[in-house]
Amino acid sequence: MLHVAFLIPLFPLVGFVVLLTFGRRLGNPLAGWIGTIAVAGAFVATIITFAGLLGRPSNAREFTQSYFSWIPVGGLQVKWAVLVDPLSIFMCLFVTGVSMLIHLYSIGYMHEDRDYSKFFIYLNAFVFSMVLLVLANNLLVTFVGWEGVGVCSYWLVAFWFERDSAASAGKKAFMYNRIGDVGFLLAMFLIFSKVGSLNYLTIFSHTHLLGSATATAAVLLLFLAATGKSAQIPLFNWLPDAMEGPTPVSALIHAATMVTAGVYLLCRMNPILGLSSDGRWVIAIIGCATAFVAATIASSQHDIKKVLAFSTVSQIGYMVLAVGCGAYIAALFLMVCHAFYKGLLFLAAGSVIHGLEDEQELARMGALRKWLPWTFATFLVGWLAIAGIPPLAGFWSKGDVLANVYAKSFPLYVAGVITAFLTAYYMSRLFYLTFTGKARWQEAAGDQPAHHTPHESPWVMRIPLLVLAFCAFFGGVLDLPWTNRGLNNFLGPVFAGTLYHDNLSMTSQWVLLAIDGVIAVAGLAVAWVLWRVTASRPALTPAFLERVWYWDDFYDALIGRPGQAVARFSATVIDAKVIDGAVNGVASLVKSSSTGARRLQTGYVRNYALGIVLGLAAILVFMVSRTWWS
């Protein structure tokens, strides 16, 4: 059964090729159904592979399937191969499963778009790249998938490129990720120079060849790569701008694919991380800071998708914090639960936007629970899950992270708890402004007319909402603290020797869970008092937070404006005066010399005869002078 693993990336790849070749002729909705079926096939193949993996003893769940030798150059031997183990299959399960639901949702959401088939071409390519990334058995093939999701994100974020904002957002995402890619490449070069291989299993069996300084450098370079893909400080502010793409793209990037890639890479390289305590502390501190900063920003955003975008940055920060503390399984537990409830929240937000004819401003929403009952009910589940209300998935997964952080570092735990409160607060604010209070969409605002009566989404969009709501509610059963902890048992062998054990008593765990629950309820209550009857509280949405802690302004002042000044200087001085001056100077010299030489070509025989006589006279004078001086 493990031998069907090649079908996991093959299905979306075939879907991509078919749609690329025949997509326009297939049209709407057939192109969408083919794209969805292709990803569904990958999901089924993943389930079969997962079943085959479970059939093996827990210490033998590792299988490499090699297809061909890709780069056989001297000491660099890279095979195109997949590594089937608990980590890769765990990732493939929720990547293909959630992506399948997003594809199904997109059939309805994108049905009026003129580039309908092209959208599904990009989606299939995105899923193929992501599963290639997580299945690869070496760093170089992982990098191919890594770059694949990067270029697909550019296409999808800038999908409506006629809008300047969408085109700029696509370029911003692409550039920020290229910075992270430098870290990935340098980490590969460094590891290969010491180990002589890019194969994961070979690297992990030769970690003794890496000194402490080399290991720390490799960890920090890998983390630089992760900050690009997983949107962490200082490379986090491309992700909110990515909301310019269609809402299913936001769900795919934030819930199931791209932003989880950095966390996956760090988890995959856990034997290297285990060699550097300093490197792990850097990861933990940056993750904690990102979670807090993004949560404060989300509290002041007025666009429904921007709130969810900064929420993703914050939640990924929790995962990175867990990785830095060595709690890899807790990070992955939160990752899969986050895929459920964040995918649900984005798709439900898309349903709201769809029902309000592309309205995204919270100030133009309100009281939608009456007109969008299915969306309201499913969004309610996603809201309570991410807020950390028991017994939903977010309560257990976030609690697992915080328990491990508490055992590792109390200051980081306090910051994590404050962030948990902010999470419950800003998500409650979002929910209240969207579904409760006054129906503000009925009012004209400035030059914007009142909206027509909102309408519920079609069934093809509602089914993914219902499935994800079920998963967001019950997803915590994957790793409940008082059970046999199936996720720990399944993933444990991948992290043998590097996994941090909190060693907390059951009483301590329950006390921490109780604190988590109280914090979540407090966040809901505070938001209820402040936002249930008003959509505007300027004191609670200061410009400092609306403008993302002035992060973009800082980069603009530090890099953007100096870069523009250098470009202007280059255009007006270097290009116009130095380069063009040199070229034009050569041309002028040739022109003037040829003009002078042209005067010698008069066409008169007497002038040529005179020239000959003068030349002979000059020769005679020269010869006589030589004889005289000798």
N, C-alpha and C positions, 0 to 999 in steps of 0.2 A: 504493500500500500504506500510505502514511502516513495516508491519510484514514480508516483504520479505528481511529485512536487514540481516537476518542470511545467506542468499545466497551469500552475498558479500565475506565473508571469506571462505564459503563452496566451491565455484567453484574452486579457486586455490588449496584448500586442496584436493579436489577430483582429480584434474589434477595431483597433486603431487603423490597421491596414485596410480593412474592408470599408470603413467609413471614409477614409482618405481617398479611396478609389471610387466608391459608388455613393458616397454620402448625399451629394446634392440630388442625384437621381432617386435615391430612396425617399428623401424628403421627410416631412413632419407627419406623423410621429414615428414612422418606421425606423428612422436613423436613431432616434432616442431609445427605442426598444432594443435594437441590436446592441447599442452601447451598454445598456443595462444588463442584457442577457450575458454579454461577455464578462462583466464583472461578477455577475451571479455565478457563472461557471468557475471563476477563480475562487469564489467563496466556497463552493461545493468541493473543489479540489483541495482547498485548505482543510476542510472538515475531514476529508478522507485521509489526508496526510497526518492530521492531528490524531485520528483514531489509530493509525499505524504506529505513531510515536508512543501512544499510551499502551500499546501492546508490548512494548519493550520494558525491561527492568529500568528503574529510575536512574541507575548509574550507566546505562547504555543507550540513552536517548540522544544520539548524535550520529548523523548520517550525512556524508558528503557525496554529492552527485556531480561528476565532472563531465562536461560535454565536449570541449576541445581545448587545445593549448592556444591561448590567445597571444601572449608575448613570450616567446622562447629566445631570450637574448642574453647570452652569457649567464651571469649569476641571477638575472631577473627572469624568473619563470612564473608566469601568471596564467592560470587556467581560468576559463570561463566555467564557473562551478557554483553550486548552491550549497549552503550549509543548513541542514534541517536539524534544528535542536529546539528545546522548549522556548527559548527567547524568540527565535525567528518565526516560529509557528504562532506563538502568542500574538506577536505583532501582526502577522498576516490575517489572523482571525478577525480582529476588529477593524483593520484597514480595509479588507475586502468587504466585510459585512456592512460597516457604516457607509463605505463608498457605494455599495450596491443600492442602499436606501436613498442616498443623495442623488444617484443617477435616476432612480425611479421618480423622485420628487421633481427633478429637472424636466422630465417629460411634460409635466403640467406647467411648471413655472416659466419655461422658455418657449412655450408653444407659439407665441406670436413673434418671436425674434427672427429677423431675416437671415441670420447666420446660425440657424438652429443646428444643422448637421456639423458645422465647424466646432460648435461648442462641445459636442460629444466626442469629436476627434480629440480635442484637447483633454477632456476628462479621462478618456481611456488611456491616453499617453501618460497622464499624471499618475494614474493608478499603477500602470506598468512600471514606471520609474520608481515608485515607492516600494512596491513588492520586490523589485530587483535590489533596491538599496538594503532591505532588511534580510533578504535571502542570501546575498552574496557571501562567499566564503573567504574573501580577501578584501583588503582596503581599496584596491584599485577598481574592482567591479562595484564596490559600494560607492566609490566616487562617481562612477558613471551614472548610477541611479540618483546620487546626490545632485549632480548637475542636471539630470533629467527633470527632477521636480523643480529645480530652479528655473529652467527655461519654460516649463509648463506654467509655472506661477506667473511668469512675465506675460505669457500669452493670455492667461485667464484674467489676471488683474487688469490688464489693458484691453480686455475683450471689446469694450465699447470705446475704442480708441478715438472715435470722433470727438469725444469729450476731452478737453485738455487735461482735466483733473485725472481722468483714467489713464491717459498716456503717461503723465508725469508719475502717477503712482506705480505703474508697471516698471518704469525706469528706476525709480527709487528702490523698489524691492530687488530688482536685478543687481543694482550697484552695491547695496548693503550686503547682499549675499555673496558677492564676489570678494568682499573684504574677508568674510568668514572662510571662504574657500582657500585663501592664502594660508590660513592656519591649518586647514586640512592637508594641503599639499606639503607644507613644511613638516608637519607631524609624520606624514608618510616617508618623506626623505630621511628624516632623523631616525625613525624606527628601522627602516631598511638598511641604513648605514651601520647600525649596531647589530641587527639580527640577521640581515641578509635575506629576508623574506617579507612578503606582504600578506601571507596566509595567516588567518586569525589563529588557527590551532598551533601553527609553528611559532608565531610570536608569543603566544601564551605559555608555551613550553620552554621558551628561552628568555624569560624575563630577567633571569640572573645576569644576562649580558648588558643590561641597562643599569648604569650607575644611578645614584639618587638624583644628581643634578640633571642627567639626561631624562630620567623619568619625569621629573618636575617640569622640564621644558616641554616634553611630549604631552603631558597632561594639560598644560596651559595652552598649547597650540590646538589640541583637540577641543578644548573649551572655547577658544576663539571661534573655531568652526561652528560649535553648537550655539554660540551667541548669535550668529548670523541666521541660521535656520530656525532656531527656537526663540528668536526675538527676545534676547536678554540684554541688559545694560552692558555695553553702550550701543548696541545695534538693534534696539527693540522698536524704534519708532517708524520702521517701514511697515509693520504689520497693521496698525490702524488705517493707514492710507490704502492698504490693500482692499478696504471695503468698497472701493470704487468698482470692483468687479461684481458680476451678478451674485446674488445671495447664496446660491448653491456652491459657488466657488469659495465664498467665505466659510461655509460649513465644511467643505472638503479640506481647505488649508488648515483651518483652526481645530477641527475635531479629529480627523483621521489620518492626515498625511504629513504635510511639510513641517509644521511646527513641532511635531513629535520626533522628527528625524534626529535633531541634535541630542535630545534626551536618550534616544535609542543608541546613538553612537557612543555616548559616555557609558551607558550600561554595558554595551558590547565590549568596550575596552576596559572593563572593571579590573582585570589583572594589572593593567598599567596604572590605573588610578590607585590601586592598592599599594603601589610603591612610593607614593608621594603624599604624605600627610599635609604638607603645605599647599600642594595643588588642590586637594580636596577642600581645605578651609577656604581657599579663594572661591571655589565653586559654590560652596554653601553660603558664603557671605553675599556674593553677587546674586544668587538665586533669591535669597531672603530680601535683599534690597529691591530687586526687580518686582517681587510679589507685592511689597508694600507701596512702592512708587506707582505702579500701574493701578493698584486698587484706589489710591487717592485720586488719580486722574479719572478713573471710571466714575467716580462719585460726582463729577461735575460735567460730564458730557451730555449733549442734548440730542444727539443722533442715536437711534436705537441700535444700529450696528456698531457704532463707535464704542458704546458702553460694553457691548459683548466682545469687541476686539481687545480693549484694554483688560477686560476680564480674562481673556485667554492668556495674555502676557503675564498676568498675575498668577493664574493657575499653573502655567508652565514654570513660573518662578518657584512655586511650591515643589514641583517635581525636581527641579535642579537643586533646590535646597536639600531634598531627600537624598539625591545622588551624592552631594557633597558630604552628607553625614554617613554615607555607606549604606543607606537604606534603599537599595536598588529595587527590591520587590515592592516596597511601599510606593516608590515613584511610579512603577509600572501599574500598580493597582489604581493609583489616582489617574494615570494616563488612560486606562480603559474606561473607567467611570466617567472621566472628563469627556472622552469621545462620545459617550452616550448622551450626557446631559447638555454638552455644548453643541453637539450636532442637532439635538432636539431644539435648543434655544435659537440657534441660527435659522433653522428651517421654519420654526414657528414665527420668528421675526419676519422671515420672508413671506409667510402667509399673511401677516399683518400688512406688510408693504404691498403685497399683491391685492389685498382687499381694499386698501386705501389708494389704489392707483399710483403706486410708487412714492408714497409719502414716507419719510423716515424721521422727521422731527417729532420728538416726544411732545412738544408744545402743541402739536396739531393732532393729537390722538385723544385717548380718554374714553371710558365707558364702553369699550369694545367687547366686553364679555357677552353682551346681549346679541350682537350681530355676528360674532365669530365664536360660537360656543365650543367647537372642536379645538380651534386654536387656543382658546382660553384655557380649556381643561388640560391640554398637553403642555402649554407654556407654564401652567401652575406647577406641574410635576417637575419640569426642568428648573424652575425658580427655587422650589423647596430643596431640590437635590443639590444645586450648587451652593445654596445658602448654608447647607449642613444641617438640615432638620432631620432628626431620626424618624423612621428607620430607612430613609432613602440612601442611595448609593454614595452621594457626596459626604454624608455624615461619617460613614465607615472609612472611606478611602482617605479623606482629609485628616480624620482622626488618627489613622495609622501613621501618616507622615508626621503629625505633630507629636505623637507619642515617641517616635524615634528621635525627633529633634530635641524633645524634652530630656531624654536620657543622654543626649550628646552635648547640648549646650543650652543652658537656661536662658541667656539673653536672646538667642535666636528663637527659642520657643515663645518668649514674650512677644517678639516682633511678629511671629507667625500667628499668634492668637489675635493680636490687634488687626492684622490683615484679614483674619477670618471674620471679625466683626465688621470691617469695612465691606467685605464681600457680601455678607448678608444685607447690609445697609443699601449698597448701590444697586444690588439686584432687586431688592424690595422697592426702591425708588422707581426703577425701570418698570416693574410690574404694575405698581399703583398708577403711574402716569399713563400707562398703555391701556389698562383694562378697567380701572375704577375712576371715580370722580366724575367730572363734567365732560360731556361729549364735545371736545374742542374742535373736532373735525367738522362740526356743523357751522362753525363761525368763519366768516371771511377775515383774512388777516393781511392788511396792507393791499398789495396787488394780487394776493392769492385768494381765489374764490373758495367758497365752502365746498367740501367734498360731497360727492354723491354718497348714498347709503352704502356702507361697507358690505362686502360680500364674502362668504366663506369660500375656501379653496376647494377645488375639485377632489374627487376621491383619490386620484393618483398622487396628490400631494398630502392627503390626510393619512394614508396608510403608513408612510415612513414616520410621521409624527406619532402615531399610536404605538408602533413597534419600539421606537426610541424612548417613548414615555415609559413603556413597560420595563425596558432595560435600565433606564435611569432610576426607576423605583426599586427594582429588585437586584441591581448590579452588585450591591454590597455582599450578596451571598457568596461571591467568588472568594472572599477571604475574611469571613467573620472571626473576631478574636477568640471566641470560646469554642469554635469548631475545630476540625482537623486542619483548617487553613489550607484548602486545596491549592491556592495560587502559590503559597510558600513551598508546598511540597513539590509542585510541578516545576517551578522556576529555580528552586533551591540549588540543584546541582550546577547550574550555569554560574552561580556566584560563590561556589564553594571556596572557602578560605579568604574571601574579601567582604562578605556580607557582615554588616554591623548588627549585633544582637543587643536589643535594648535591655533585656533581662529585667523587665518590669514585672512586678507581681500582678496577679489578676485584679487585686483591689486598686492598685495604682492605675491600671489601664481603665477601669470603670470610672474612677474619679476624673481622669483626664477626659474620657468620653462625656461625662456629665458636664464638665466645664465647656467642652465644645458645644454641647446642646444649648446651654444657657447663653453662651456668646451669640449663637445663631439666632435664638429667639429675641435677644436684646436688639440685635441689628434689625430684625423685622419690626419690632415695636417702635424703635426710634424713627425708622422710615415712615411707619404708619402715622405717627404723630405729626411729622413734618410735611409729608407729601400727599396725604389722602385727599386734601381739598384744594391744593394749589399746585400749579405747574411752574411757578417762578419764585425762587428764593435766591436772589443774587448773592447774599452773604454766604450761602453754602456752595456757590459755584463761582469762585473767584477766577479772575483772568489767569492767574498763575497756574491753576489746575486746568482750566479750559485750554490753555496754550501749552499743555504737556510739560509743565515745569520749565517752560521756555527752552526745551531741549532742542527743538528744530531751530529756534532763533540763535541758540548758542552755536550749533553747527554752521548755520548760515554766516554768523559773524566770524567764526574761526576758520571755516573752509570755503563756504560759498562765495562770500564777497571778495576775500583775497583772491580766490580762484578767478572770479570775474575780472578783477583788476589786472591780474597777470595776463588773462586772455585779451583784454583790451590793449594792454601794453604790447603784447606780442603782435596783435593785429595792426596797430598804428605805428609801432616803432620797428620791432624785429621783422615783421613780414613786409610792411610797406617801405621802410627805409633801408633796412639792412639787406634782406633777401631780394626784394624787388629792386632796391638800389644797385646791388651788385649785378643782377641780371641786366637791368637797363643800362648800367655803366658799360658793361661789355658790349652791348648792342650799339651804344653811342660811339664807343671807340672803333668798332668795326665800320660803322657808318662814316665817321669822319675820315678814317684812313682810306676807305674805298673812294670817298669823294675826292680826296687828294690824288689818289692814284689814277682816277678817271681823267684828270686834266692832262696826263701824259698821252692819252689816246685821243689825239686831235683829228687824225685822218689826213693831215697834210704831209706830202713827201718831203718838202723843204724842212719841216720841223724834225722829221726822223733823220734826214741827212745831217742837219745841224747837231743832233744828238750824237750821231756816230762820230762826227769830226771832234766834238768836245770830248767824247770818250777816248778817242785815240790820242788826243792831246794830253789828256790826264794820264794815260798810260805812259806816254813818252816822258812826261815830266817826272813820273814816278821812277822810271828806269834810269833816267839821267841822274836824278837825285841819289839813287842808290850807288851809281858808279862814282859820283862826286865824293860821297861820304866814305866810301870804301878806300 
